[in-house]
Amino acid sequence: MKYIEGHGKEKGCIFCLALKQSDEQALIVARGKRAYVILNRYPYTTGHLMIVPHEHVNSIEKVPEETWLEMFTLIRQSLAALRAVYRAPSFNLGANIGEAAGAGVADHVHLHIVPRWSGDTNFMSVLGDVRVLPESLEETWKKIRHAWKMKQ
């Protein structure tokens, strides 16, 4: 609800603002030349990552080819890091393009990587407006960042 109601929201695009912050402050796991990997501050599950182009564009067809290729390289590296840290056997990959599709940030396209485990429905978020996560976002960031560096 914090996200929906806009509490603590800074003015401007959260993804463009994140690029100007330190990796730890923004929870950026890795930076590429054209795109970066960031933890979702309102995750569906532990390890929920997003792949974001540096360029502020609102749809996939506007992402330059070189950026698109780098984003998919970052997806592959993200899957490897999430498998190493959380032993996630499955993943959802996706994008909500446009407000009607459910995009929380409709003007800066991004891709979601959601680790999944059998039986992880996380019903608490539906019933109690609560997310049940076994660790803090900062701890998640440290673990994934460490695994990322080990794979390079």
PEZI-V403680 format. One record per backbone hydrogen bond with DSSP energy under -0.5 kcal/mol. NH is the residue of the N-H (numbers start at 0). CO is the residue of the C=O. E is the energy in kcal/mol with one decimal. If there is no record, write none. Layout:
# PEZI-V403680
nh: [NH & NH]
co: [CO & CO]
e: [E & E]
This chain:
# PEZI-V403680
nh: [4 & 5 & 5 & 6 & 8 & 16 & 17 & 18 & 19 & 19 & 20 & 25 & 26 & 27 & 28 & 28 & 29 & 31 & 35 & 36 & 37 & 38 & 39 & 40 & 42 & 47 & 48 & 49 & 50 & 51 & 51 & 52 & 53 & 54 & 56 & 61 & 62 & 67 & 68 & 69 & 70 & 71 & 72 & 73 & 74 & 75 & 76 & 77 & 78 & 79 & 80 & 81 & 82 & 83 & 84 & 85 & 86 & 87 & 88 & 89 & 91 & 93 & 96 & 97 & 100 & 101 & 102 & 107 & 108 & 110 & 111 & 112 & 113 & 114 & 115 & 119 & 124 & 125 & 126 & 127 & 129 & 132 & 139 & 140 & 141 & 142 & 143 & 144 & 145 & 146 & 147 & 148 & 149 & 150 & 151 & 151]
co: [0 & 1 & 2 & 1 & 5 & 12 & 13 & 14 & 15 & 16 & 17 & 21 & 22 & 22 & 26 & 36 & 36 & 34 & 51 & 29 & 49 & 26 & 47 & 38 & 39 & 44 & 112 & 37 & 110 & 35 & 49 & 108 & 33 & 33 & 54 & 58 & 59 & 63 & 64 & 65 & 66 & 67 & 68 & 69 & 70 & 71 & 72 & 73 & 74 & 75 & 76 & 77 & 78 & 79 & 80 & 81 & 82 & 81 & 115 & 115 & 113 & 111 & 94 & 95 & 97 & 98 & 97 & 104 & 56 & 50 & 93 & 48 & 91 & 112 & 89 & 116 & 121 & 122 & 122 & 123 & 123 & 130 & 135 & 136 & 137 & 138 & 139 & 140 & 141 & 142 & 143 & 144 & 145 & 146 & 147 & 148]
e: [-3.1 & -0.9 & -0.6 & -1.5 & -1.8 & -2.6 & -1.8 & -1.1 & -0.6 & -1.2 & -1.5 & -2.5 & -1.3 & -2.2 & -0.5 & -2.2 & -1.3 & -3.1 & -2.6 & -2.9 & -2.5 & -2.5 & -2.7 & -0.5 & -0.6 & -1.6 & -2.3 & -2.5 & -2.5 & -2.9 & -0.5 & -0.7 & -3.1 & -0.5 & -1.3 & -1.6 & -1.9 & -2.5 & -2.4 & -1.9 & -2.7 & -1.8 & -1.7 & -2.6 & -1.8 & -1.9 & -2.2 & -2.3 & -2.6 & -1.9 & -2.2 & -2.9 & -2.4 & -2.1 & -2.5 & -2.4 & -1.2 & -0.9 & -0.5 & -1.5 & -2.2 & -1.9 & -0.7 & -0.8 & -0.8 & -1.9 & -1.9 & -0.7 & -3.2 & -2.4 & -3.8 & -2.7 & -2.9 & -0.6 & -3.0 & -1.7 & -1.4 & -0.8 & -2.4 & -2.7 & -1.2 & -0.7 & -2.2 & -2.9 & -2.2 & -2.3 & -2.6 & -2.8 & -2.2 & -2.3 & -2.6 & -2.2 & -1.9 & -1.4 & -0.7 & -0.6]
